[in-house]
Amino acid sequence: MDALAALLDGPRARGAFLLRSVMSPPWSIRVLAESPLTLIAMVTGEAWVLPDGGAPVWLGPGDVAVTRGPDHYTVADKPDSVPDVVIHPGQRCTTPDGAPMEQAMALGVRSWGNDPDGETVMLVGAYETMGEMSERLRRALPAVLSMARDDWDSPLIPVLCEEVVKDEPGQTAVLDRLLDLLLIGVLRAWLARPEADAPAWYQAQGDPIVGHALRAMQSNPAYPWTVASLADEVRVSRAALARRFRDLVGEPPMAFLTNLRLTLAADLLHEPDAKVGAVAEKVGYSSPFALSTAFKRVRGVSPQEHRERLASAV
């Protein structure tokens, strides 16, 4: 598993908030939902994404924007349009003074807007929860990133637009997977651009030596890796691997492995039936005690305390 695959590993889109928005100007939507990631794909018409404290982003047909929570932003037909709808956490929709708007703007199956025949059609997909494996990459993203239609190649927007209004058995799973594929495609294209300034540990995935070592650990974190066994895997000396890994990733191989294992453990502990002993085995620790010791040393809390915090936050 590489860094981008890890973004959606664990709690991937599962019943993600996904709808087709149909609007006629003037319109402006103030978004306070604070979703970890939200994807906005333009089907027809145009829109502006206006992040608080950031530069406005214009979107035309085929363009896509990804916003990163918890930052607030506005989506509107023009930069100076006054918000007439507010989206709150939990995707609750109101007027600016708090009156409910869900029913007034409902247009059918996963469709919403101020005009069923509106000239602007957008697909909006919000990830309400994301695992800790996602955080390292998510934090590297800007508040709003955008990809113009001519800068990437994907057939998924029209497919998702067609599927989102269907009400068939298994449709939620279909939409979740399409949303995942669309997001991965956007992020992969964006991170390949020089101006994206991708983090060093992400760029290291492309190195023939360090990238191989990273993928080996990410694919099998429970294996008892050592610098020696990793060096054998990539066919270089231990010293050469350790030096190159630190230079490109910013930390030694074993420090990376420890963080990887504990991050995976943190996500697995989110599952209600997960036992600490089973989690320890899955991430490469010999016993629940060994996992608990490492978890508390690095994260400051025990696995049980971590689980209790997760439960109290729900």
Summary of the structure (lengths in Angstrom):
residues: 314
radius of gyration: 21.8
end to end distance: 28.4
largest distance: 66.3
contacts: 976
relative contact order: 0.14
helix: 43%
strand: 19%
